[in-house]
């Protein structure tokens, strides 16, 4: 399970880093299912982008550096909460096609948070 968690942390970290960067760059010609991106307020772009980038770093860096490894489950929890907010945003707007993505990202984030908190915590350096 330790290896599975690491694989999920890396994949989710890359995914959220890319999404976070997109909030700051707002690329043109996104697919139709992501057209909501253009209607998001600047505050929500900055908030979501920052949270996604910091969360992605929190999933990967503490385990690699073995510094403050307790941040990894907290990053997973924060990203899970962010996905609950994103799902609520899409429900309010009637964009049900976005919910499966939010649910999958929520489930993986929550699984990492639970796994790293209870079952397989990352070791901290003892320096």
KEKE-3310 file (N, C-alpha, C; in steps of 0.2 Angstrom, whole numbers, plus 5000, padded with zeros to 4 digits):
npx = (5004:5010:5018:5008:5001:5012:5013:5000:5001:5011:5005:4993:4999:5005:4994:4986:4996:4997:4983:4983:4992:4986:4976:4982:4987:4977:4973:4969:4955:4950:4942:4925:4919:4926:4923:4918:4929:4933:4923:4925:4928:4942:4947:4943:4951:4964:4963:4960:4970:4982:4979:4979:4992:5000:4995:4998:5012:5013:5009:5020:5033:5036:5038:5049:5059:5059:5055:5044:5034:5021:5013:5009:4997:4989:4989:4983:4970:4966:4965:4955:4945:4944:4940:4927:4921:4923:4914:4902:4901:4900:4888:4879:4879:4874:4882:4883:4891:4904:4905:4909:4923:4927:4923:4931:4944:4942:4940:4953:4961:4956:4959:4973:4975:4970:4977:4990:4989:4984:4987:5000:5011:5022:5040:5048:5063:5076:5084)
npy = (4994:5006:5009:5010:5022:5031:5031:5036:5049:5055:5055:5063:5074:5079:5081:5091:5101:5105:5109:5120:5129:5132:5140:5152:5155:5153:5146:5148:5142:5130:5114:5111:5106:5112:5125:5133:5138:5150:5159:5160:5169:5182:5181:5168:5161:5164:5159:5145:5141:5143:5135:5123:5121:5123:5112:5101:5102:5099:5085:5079:5084:5084:5070:5066:5074:5071:5080:5088:5078:5076:5085:5079:5071:5081:5089:5081:5080:5094:5096:5087:5093:5105:5099:5096:5109:5113:5104:5108:5121:5117:5110:5120:5128:5119:5110:5096:5087:5089:5083:5069:5070:5078:5070:5059:5064:5069:5057:5051:5060:5060:5047:5046:5055:5048:5036:5040:5046:5037:5023:5021:5031:5043:5043:5054:5064:5063:5073)
npz = (5000:5003:4992:4982:4987:4986:4972:4968:4975:4967:4954:4957:4962:4951:4943:4950:4951:4937:4935:4944:4939:4927:4932:4934:4921:4912:4899:4881:4871:4878:4881:4878:4890:4900:4900:4910:4916:4911:4916:4929:4944:4946:4959:4964:4954:4958:4972:4970:4961:4969:4980:4974:4969:4980:4987:4979:4980:4993:4993:4988:4991:5006:5008:5000:5005:5018:5028:5039:5037:5041:5034:5022:5023:5027:5016:5007:5013:5012:4998:4995:5002:4994:4982:4986:4987:4974:4967:4973:4967:4954:4954:4958:4947:4938:4931:4928:4922:4926:4938:4940:4938:4949:4959:4958:4960:4973:4980:4978:4984:4997:5000:5000:5011:5022:5021:5023:5035:5044:5041:5034:5038:5032:5035:5046:5046:5058:5061)
capx = (5000:5015:5020:5002:5001:5017:5011:4994:5003:5014:5000:4989:5003:5006:4988:4985:5001:4995:4977:4984:4996:4981:4972:4986:4988:4970:4974:4963:4953:4949:4937:4918:4917:4930:4922:4917:4935:4933:4918:4927:4931:4949:4948:4943:4956:4970:4963:4960:4976:4986:4978:4981:4999:5002:4993:5002:5019:5012:5009:5026:5040:5038:5040:5055:5064:5058:5054:5037:5030:5014:5010:5006:4990:4985:4988:4977:4963:4965:4963:4948:4940:4944:4935:4920:4920:4922:4908:4897:4901:4897:4881:4875:4879:4871:4887:4884:4897:4911:4905:4914:4931:4928:4922:4937:4949:4941:4942:4960:4964:4954:4962:4980:4975:4968:4982:4996:4988:4983:4990:5007:5013:5029:5045:5051:5070:5077:5090)
capy = (5000:5012:5010:5013:5029:5035:5032:5041:5055:5058:5057:5068:5080:5082:5084:5097:5106:5107:5113:5126:5133:5134:5145:5158:5156:5153:5145:5149:5136:5124:5110:5114:5104:5116:5132:5137:5141:5157:5163:5160:5176:5182:5179:5161:5158:5164:5155:5138:5140:5143:5129:5117:5121:5121:5105:5096:5102:5095:5078:5076:5086:5081:5063:5066:5078:5068:5086:5089:5073:5076:5089:5076:5069:5087:5092:5077:5083:5101:5095:5084:5099:5109:5096:5097:5115:5113:5100:5112:5126:5114:5108:5126:5130:5114:5107:5089:5083:5090:5080:5063:5072:5081:5064:5055:5068:5069:5050:5049:5064:5057:5040:5048:5058:5043:5031:5043:5048:5031:5016:5021:5038:5044:5044:5061:5064:5064:5078)
capz = (5000:5003:4985:4979:4990:4982:4965:4968:4977:4962:4949:4959:4963:4944:4940:4953:4949:4931:4936:4948:4934:4922:4935:4933:4914:4908:4892:4876:4867:4882:4878:4881:4897:4904:4898:4916:4918:4908:4920:4936:4946:4947:4966:4964:4951:4963:4977:4968:4959:4974:4984:4970:4968:4987:4989:4975:4983:5000:4992:4986:4994:5012:5007:4996:5009:5024:5032:5040:5033:5043:5029:5017:5024:5027:5009:5004:5016:5009:4991:4996:5003:4988:4977:4988:4985:4966:4966:4975:4962:4947:4955:4958:4940:4933:4926:4931:4918:4929:4945:4940:4939:4956:4964:4958:4963:4980:4983:4978:4989:5004:5001:5002:5017:5026:5021:5026:5042:5049:5039:5031:5038:5030:5041:5047:5047:5065:5062)
cpx = (5004:5017:5014:5000:5005:5015:5005:4996:5007:5009:4996:4992:5004:5000:4986:4990:4999:4988:4979:4988:4991:4977:4975:4987:4982:4971:4968:4961:4952:4943:4930:4917:4921:4929:4920:4923:4936:4928:4920:4930:4938:4951:4948:4949:4963:4969:4964:4967:4982:4985:4980:4988:5002:5001:4997:5009:5019:5012:5015:5032:5041:5041:5047:5061:5064:5058:5047:5033:5022:5010:5006:4999:4986:4984:4983:4970:4961:4962:4956:4943:4939:4939:4928:4917:4919:4916:4902:4896:4898:4890:4877:4874:4876:4875:4888:4889:4903:4911:4909:4921:4932:4927:4928:4943:4948:4943:4949:4963:4963:4958:4970:4980:4974:4974:4989:4995:4988:4987:4998:5010:5020:5034:5047:5059:5071:5083:5088)
cpy = (5006:5014:5013:5020:5033:5037:5037:5048:5059:5060:5063:5075:5083:5085:5090:5103:5109:5111:5120:5131:5136:5140:5152:5160:5157:5152:5146:5142:5129:5120:5113:5112:5108:5124:5136:5140:5148:5162:5163:5167:5176:5179:5171:5157:5158:5159:5147:5136:5139:5137:5123:5116:5119:5114:5100:5096:5098:5088:5075:5078:5084:5074:5062:5069:5075:5074:5087:5085:5073:5081:5085:5074:5076:5090:5088:5079:5089:5100:5091:5089:5103:5106:5096:5104:5116:5109:5104:5118:5123:5112:5115:5129:5125:5111:5100:5085:5084:5086:5074:5065:5074:5075:5060:5058:5069:5063:5049:5054:5062:5051:5041:5051:5053:5038:5034:5045:5042:5025:5016:5028:5038:5046:5051:5060:5066:5069:5084)
cpz = (5000:4996:4981:4981:4986:4975:4964:4970:4971:4956:4951:4960:4956:4941:4943:4952:4942:4931:4939:4943:4929:4925:4934:4926:4910:4901:4887:4874:4872:4879:4882:4888:4902:4903:4904:4918:4916:4912:4927:4938:4947:4954:4967:4960:4955:4969:4975:4966:4964:4979:4981:4970:4975:4989:4985:4978:4990:4999:4991:4990:5001:5012:5004:5001:5016:5030:5032:5036:5035:5038:5024:5018:5024:5020:5006:5006:5013:5002:4991:4997:4998:4983:4979:4986:4978:4964:4967:4969:4956:4948:4955:4951:4935:4929:4929:4928:4921:4936:4945:4941:4946:4961:4964:4961:4971:4983:4983:4984:4996:5005:5003:5009:5023:5027:5024:5033:5047:5047:5038:5032:5035:5036:5040:5048:5054:5066:5066)
residu = (UNK:UNK:UNK:UNK:UNK:UNK:UNK:UNK:UNK:UNK:UNK:UNK:UNK:UNK:UNK:UNK:UNK:UNK:UNK:UNK:UNK:UNK:UNK:UNK:UNK:UNK:UNK:UNK:UNK:UNK:UNK:UNK:UNK:UNK:UNK:UNK:UNK:UNK:UNK:UNK:UNK:UNK:UNK:UNK:UNK:UNK:UNK:UNK:UNK:UNK:UNK:UNK:UNK:UNK:UNK:UNK:UNK:UNK:UNK:UNK:UNK:UNK:UNK:UNK:UNK:UNK:UNK:UNK:UNK:UNK:UNK:UNK:UNK:UNK:UNK:UNK:UNK:UNK:UNK:UNK:UNK:UNK:UNK:UNK:UNK:UNK:UNK:UNK:UNK:UNK:UNK:UNK:UNK:UNK:UNK:UNK:UNK:UNK:UNK:UNK:UNK:UNK:UNK:UNK:UNK:UNK:UNK:UNK:UNK:UNK:UNK:UNK:UNK:UNK:UNK:UNK:UNK:UNK:UNK:UNK:UNK:UNK:UNK:UNK:UNK:UNK:UNK)
# end
